[in-house]
Amino acid sequence: MKFFLSTLILLVMAVCAFAASESQQPVIISYPPGTPEHVLEEAKKAIIDAKGTITHEYNIITGFAAKVPSKVLDSIKTLGQKYNVLIEQDQEMSINSGH
C-alpha cells in the first residue's frame, strides 16, 4: 500500500511538471481578407499537432482564436509569412478602463 501511494504521488508530480513545461497561451491569429483557406488550415493543423486547441473560428475576420504552446508560434509565423499573418495575445477588453 505504501509503495502504491508513493508511486501515485510521483506520477501526479511528473504529470504536473510536464503540464507546466507545456504552458499554452491564448492568441488570436488573423490574416488579411483573401488569404487562401489552406493557409488557415495549415496553421490550425500545426496548432493541433502541437497539442494546442482552436477555441473559436471567426466569420467577420479571416482568423481564429487558439491556445497554443509557445514553441508552435514560430511555425505559424513562417507558414503565414507570405500572407502577413498577425498573432496577438488574446485578452479581455473593456470600454470603460476599469472606472
Number of C-alpha atoms within 10 A of each C-alpha: 6 7 8 9 10 10 12 12 11 12 12 11 12 12 10 12 11 11 11 10 9 16 13 18 13 19 20 20 26 21 19 13 11 8 17 12 10 9 17 21 11 14 21 21 16 18 22 17 11 15 14 22 18 17 12 12 14 12 8 7 12 17 23 19 21 23 21 22 19 15 13 18 17 10 14 22 17 13 17 20 11 10 17 14 20 16 16 12 13 14 9 5 7 7 6 6 6 5 4
